[in-house]
Amino acid sequence: MSLNPVEHSVLDAIAARWSPYRFEPRIVEPEKLIQCFEAARWAASSYNEQPWSFLLAQRENDDSFKRMLACLMEANQVWAQNAGVLVLTVINTRFKRGGKPNRVALHDLGQAAAHFALQATALGLQVHQMGGVNLSKIRHEYEIPQGYEPQTALALGYPDQSEPSGESAVELKQRESGPRARLPVREMVFSDKWGDSANFGAP
């Protein structure tokens, strides 16, 4: 996978991050895995609440891995079964102090997940993030208490860069190797009023 076609200079991990659909069915080294979680731990959060939690399954623990894999939607199970690690994400929906609803808990989880993914990229791994999970099954399987909400899943591992064999593998290869595109900055950063592209130059 070539570097992302960025238009301005960014961190190497940002330029190199992508979301593979094909992983080598190999174990992720524990020292690399803990580094990814350490990166997530240092994400910013409102009032330093750190409202995220993670459920972990490593492929070397077959029963644990299959249990978590079954919590993904079937379309995601097809390719995620080869990942080295599966992670389910959970948020605390209320502030620990005062118990008021935490409106930005999901935003903060997103920051932690991004930290996780970028650290993985820097270590030669990649992460594919998923919204396609069975939320009720996750709650039941892992006995998640009230006040906490399961959200997403992460598949972590070494991308399979080999030539695909078989119809399904070819299809996954096509999905992951398509053109990588993002909206230009001018279409997402406004000033003065909505829709007016920001001017980054001198006034």
Backbone torsions as a table, in degrees:
resi	resn	phi	psi	omega
1	MET	NA	126.1	179.6
2	SER	-77.7	166.3	179.3
3	LEU	-65.1	152.8	177.7
4	ASN	-63.3	142.8	-178.8
5	PRO	-78.1	66.6	-178.7
6	VAL	-69.4	150.4	-179.3
7	GLU	-97.0	-13.8	179.5
8	HIS	-140.0	158.0	-176.6
9	SER	-64.3	131.9	178.5
10	VAL	-136.9	174.5	175.6
11	LEU	-59.5	146.5	-178.9
12	ASP	-54.9	-41.4	-177.7
13	ALA	-64.8	-32.1	177.7
14	ILE	-69.7	-41.6	179.7
15	ALA	-67.7	-26.1	-174.4
16	ALA	-101.1	-6.8	-176.5
17	ARG	-76.0	137.2	172.5
18	TRP	-152.4	176.9	-174.8
19	SER	-118.9	92.7	-178.2
20	PRO	-71.5	150.9	170.8
21	TYR	-103.1	-7.8	179.9
22	ARG	-125.3	124.6	178.3
23	PHE	-118.8	149.5	168.8
24	GLU	-72.2	132.6	-178.8
25	PRO	-76.6	69.9	-177.8
26	ARG	-132.0	159.0	-178.1
27	ILE	-73.5	142.4	171.3
28	VAL	-91.0	127.7	-177.0
29	GLU	-58.5	135.5	-178.3
30	PRO	-55.6	-37.4	-178.4
31	GLU	-66.2	-31.8	176.8
32	LYS	-75.8	-38.7	-179.6
33	LEU	-62.8	-44.8	-178.7
34	ILE	-67.1	-30.5	176.1
35	GLN	-64.7	-37.1	178.3
36	CYS	-64.6	-41.9	178.3
37	PHE	-71.0	-32.0	175.8
38	GLU	-64.0	-39.5	176.7
39	ALA	-62.9	-43.2	178.1
40	ALA	-62.1	-37.5	-177.9
41	ARG	-60.2	-28.2	-175.7
42	TRP	-97.5	14.7	172.9
43	ALA	-69.3	150.6	176.5
44	ALA	-73.0	150.3	175.6
45	SER	-152.3	153.9	-178.8
46	SER	-60.7	127.1	-178.3
47	TYR	54.7	23.5	-178.0
48	ASN	54.5	35.3	-178.5
49	GLU	-69.8	-31.4	-176.5
50	GLN	49.8	62.4	-170.7
51	PRO	-77.5	8.1	-177.1
52	TRP	-95.0	151.1	168.5
53	SER	-138.8	158.5	-178.2
54	PHE	-131.8	139.2	170.9
55	LEU	-105.5	130.9	-169.5
56	LEU	-117.0	138.2	171.0
57	ALA	-138.8	125.2	179.6
58	GLN	-105.8	142.6	-172.1
59	ARG	-65.0	-21.1	177.5
60	GLU	-69.8	-16.6	174.3
61	ASN	-103.3	90.5	-168.0
62	ASP	-58.6	-46.5	-178.0
63	ASP	-64.0	-44.7	179.4
64	SER	-62.3	-41.6	-177.7
65	PHE	-66.6	-45.9	-179.1
66	LYS	-64.8	-36.4	179.1
67	ARG	-61.9	-44.5	-179.9
68	MET	-73.2	-38.0	178.3
69	LEU	-57.0	-37.6	-179.2
70	ALA	-68.3	-13.2	177.3
71	CYS	-85.5	-6.7	176.6
72	LEU	-88.6	155.6	172.8
73	MET	-63.1	150.5	-171.8
74	GLU	-56.5	-38.5	-179.4
75	ALA	-62.4	-33.3	178.2
76	ASN	-79.9	-29.2	178.2
77	GLN	-61.6	-33.1	-176.7
78	VAL	-55.2	-44.6	-176.7
79	TRP	-100.9	-30.1	-176.2
80	ALA	-70.8	-15.1	179.8
81	GLN	-62.1	-18.2	-179.9
82	ASN	-96.2	-3.8	-179.7
83	ALA	-65.5	156.0	177.3
84	GLY	-78.1	-28.0	-176.0
85	VAL	-145.4	141.5	169.4
86	LEU	-118.2	142.3	-179.9
87	VAL	-134.9	134.6	170.3
88	LEU	-107.2	139.9	-177.8
89	THR	-106.9	147.1	-177.7
90	VAL	-139.7	143.9	174.7
91	ILE	-118.6	148.3	168.2
92	ASN	-85.9	119.1	-172.4
93	THR	-80.5	-7.3	-178.9
94	ARG	-129.6	151.4	175.6
95	PHE	-67.2	139.3	178.5
96	LYS	-64.0	-35.8	179.0
97	ARG	-93.2	112.2	177.2
98	GLY	95.3	-24.6	176.8
99	GLY	73.9	11.9	179.2
100	LYS	-73.9	152.3	178.6
101	PRO	-57.9	136.3	178.0
102	ASN	-95.6	96.2	-176.0
103	ARG	-62.6	-24.8	-173.6
104	VAL	-109.3	16.7	-179.0
105	ALA	-59.8	-42.0	-179.5
106	LEU	-68.5	-36.5	174.4
107	HIS	-59.5	-44.4	-178.3
108	ASP	-68.3	-38.2	174.2
109	LEU	-59.1	-41.3	178.7
110	GLY	-58.7	-39.2	177.7
111	GLN	-65.1	-42.3	179.7
112	ALA	-64.1	-41.3	179.0
113	ALA	-65.1	-37.5	177.8
114	ALA	-65.8	-43.0	175.5
115	HIS	-57.5	-45.3	179.1
116	PHE	-57.2	-48.4	-176.4
117	ALA	-66.4	-40.2	-178.6
118	LEU	-70.8	-37.4	175.8
119	GLN	-64.2	-40.2	177.4
120	ALA	-59.4	-44.5	179.4
121	THR	-60.4	-42.1	179.6
122	ALA	-63.7	-21.9	-178.5
123	LEU	-97.6	7.1	179.6
124	GLY	87.0	9.6	177.2
125	LEU	-104.5	176.0	171.5
126	GLN	-142.7	157.6	180.0
127	VAL	-122.9	136.4	170.1
128	HIS	-113.5	118.5	-178.6
129	GLN	-93.2	142.3	-173.7
130	MET	-132.4	139.4	168.5
131	GLY	-98.4	-13.2	-176.2
132	GLY	-80.2	80.1	179.5
133	VAL	-132.6	159.4	177.3
134	ASN	-93.8	97.1	-172.1
135	LEU	-63.0	-42.8	-179.0
136	SER	-66.9	-36.7	178.8
137	LYS	-67.0	-41.4	177.6
138	ILE	-59.5	-46.8	-179.5
139	ARG	-59.1	-43.1	-178.4
140	HIS	-71.0	-48.7	-175.1
141	GLU	-61.9	-38.1	-173.6
142	TYR	-107.3	8.0	174.7
143	GLU	52.3	50.6	-179.6
144	ILE	-74.1	126.2	-174.7
145	PRO	-75.5	165.0	175.6
146	GLN	-61.0	146.0	-177.4
147	GLY	93.7	-10.6	176.1
148	TYR	-118.7	140.6	-176.2
149	GLU	-128.2	123.3	172.3
150	PRO	-65.1	149.9	-173.8
151	GLN	-130.7	-64.7	-170.1
152	THR	-139.7	-176.8	175.7
153	ALA	-135.8	153.2	175.7
154	LEU	-125.9	134.2	170.8
155	ALA	-109.5	124.4	-175.9
156	LEU	-119.1	138.3	176.6
157	GLY	172.5	-168.2	178.8
158	TYR	-95.0	122.2	-179.3
159	PRO	-61.5	141.4	175.5
160	ASP	-85.5	109.6	-176.6
161	GLN	-97.8	3.8	-178.2
162	SER	-74.3	164.4	175.9
163	GLU	-69.7	132.3	-175.9
164	PRO	-72.0	148.7	173.2
165	SER	-128.2	131.8	-176.1
166	GLY	100.6	148.6	-174.3
167	GLU	-61.2	-44.1	-177.3
168	SER	-66.1	-39.5	179.2
169	ALA	-65.7	-38.8	177.7
170	VAL	-63.1	-42.3	179.0
171	GLU	-62.7	-43.7	178.7
172	LEU	-64.1	-38.6	177.6
173	LYS	-61.0	-42.0	179.3
174	GLN	-64.9	-38.8	-179.3
175	ARG	-65.4	-40.8	-174.9
176	GLU	-84.0	-17.0	-175.4
177	SER	-105.7	9.7	177.4
178	GLY	-67.8	170.3	-179.1
179	PRO	-57.7	136.1	178.7
180	ARG	-98.3	118.9	-174.2
181	ALA	-135.7	148.2	174.3
182	ARG	-137.8	153.7	173.8
183	LEU	-59.7	142.6	174.7
184	PRO	-66.1	155.4	-178.0
185	VAL	-54.4	-38.3	-176.3
186	ARG	-63.3	-19.2	-179.7
187	GLU	-94.0	0.3	-180.0
188	MET	-129.5	-10.3	179.3
189	VAL	-118.4	116.5	-176.6
190	PHE	-116.5	159.8	172.0
191	SER	-143.3	158.2	-179.1
192	ASP	71.3	-55.3	174.5
193	LYS	-155.5	162.7	-178.3
194	TRP	-56.7	129.6	177.1
195	GLY	95.1	-13.8	177.3
196	ASP	-88.4	112.7	-177.6
197	SER	-59.4	138.0	179.6
198	ALA	-68.5	145.4	176.2
199	ASN	-102.0	114.2	-178.4
200	PHE	-88.4	-2.1	179.5
201	GLY	-88.6	-168.6	178.0
202	ALA	-68.3	148.1	179.9
203	PRO	-64.7	NA	NA
